[in-house]
Amino acid sequence: MQILLLGAGAVTARLNLLLAEHGHSIAAQMAAFTPSHLDLFDFQGIVVVSPESAVSTESLVQAAERGKVLFVVAGTGDGLAAWANGVGVPAFAYPIAEVESDRLLAEIRRAEAGNLAADEQYRRAVLGSDLAARLGSGMAIRKIAVTSPKGGAGKTTVAVNLAVAFALSGVTTYLVDADANAGAIQYHLRLERAHTSMIGLLRRELAKPNLSTTMGEIASGAAYLEAFTPLDDLATLRVLPGLVMDDLSDESLQDEERITAVLGGLYEAGVSSGGVVIMDVGINPAHVVHRAALRLAEGIAIVIKPEIPDLAETRRWIARMLGSLSGMVGRQAAYEFVGSRVKLCYNQVLGKDFKAAHRTLQAALYEDEIDLSLAPNGVLPMVAAHLAAHGVNSDRRDDILVWRYKREKLEELEGYTEALLSFATHFVPAVREGASRAGLLISPHGRPRSNPFAWLRKLLP
């Protein structure tokens, strides 16, 4: 492991030699540490020798936010030892004896093997152990599909920002590009390298024999988790990019049973690891990949703009979905499925025009004799064009809208961030409190501010 070693005394010097003897690389040894050092060196873990270094818990929290794994060597009366024990960071007695040295090496090996989870350290260090526990136990909907009835509504932007908002708020989030029309998640997240892609995973799984044994299922679950690419700068977010390819007749896209098994495996693997899975799904619910992602989801976020073309396509999409499901499970079960899962999210809203648009949509459904009452669960305001473009086109991943708001607190992005987190509470009720603890929101309930989208707080459920 690449390690940043903090300390300037005899114990630190011995640790430097010990770590090197066991194959670890010391990126740097420093007496003091501030967040500015996070971008100066390439490292995965930080070993702090508290009595021989100058470092604040705030700096260590920021390191945990960036996905660094922390280890603290401190005396029993040291405040840093109390903090480490309180948030679950591995702590070792100072001066470090042979037994403690062996334990430190073992913990570093666990981290290298992925058994000392950086996402759990993030949660406990940033949110505190009390909220970390509540956040994990209070997830109402863990399998989320984000879709749209037509292109251009901003569904991928919403899916990416929703995933980043969950991750920044302490929720381990698995983001899957399940858009068979060649999704763009890898571009939004500036993902230059990935462990694999959705099409790569489908091809790999199709080549395997069917595994029905318990051990086979366990092995498959581990393989699904390993397919995700973690982000170095956000420990709670893992990504599986999409189906970019030239051959649309690829046989991997013809076996519906195996495709359904793979998408189900991705959902289950993320949920079983304590996380939330978000699948960005294409606009055609009849496509085999899209159909599987939607059918297996616990919540379906339909992203539309409050415009006539979007309303017309939403009307058609819902009718098509109900018709398809009715043929398989019957009319009543189809209505229960759609009514209980669909969360309507209006995007790029300017003013209160979405109210009239929603009434138009509801009236159109009644005209089609579709007795389905849909609520506007999310209302996301229009973002200034230069900020929206920068969120996708800059070379910085943390220019994604909600991430940038956390970094800069731009007033122009406050309304969007507030509204997105209000929508996110339909899936994870405690997410706003996590967002507040993580510095993404000013308080769990926001604060009054004179901006053009302040009215949204009064309208959202």
PyMOL commands that set and color helices and strands:
alter all, ss='L'
color gray80, all
select helices_A, chain A and resi 10-21+35-39+50-52+57-65+79-87+98-112+118-127+129-137+155-168+185-188+198-206+214-227+251-253+256-272+288-296+308-329+331-341+353-367+385-393+397-399+401-408+411-424+431-437+456-459
alter helices_A, ss='H'
color red, helices_A
select strands_A, chain A and resi 2-6+25-30+45-49+69-74+91-93+143-147+173-178+229-231+234-240+276-281+299-304+342-349+376-381
alter strands_A, ss='S'
color yellow, strands_A
deselect
rebuild
show_as cartoon
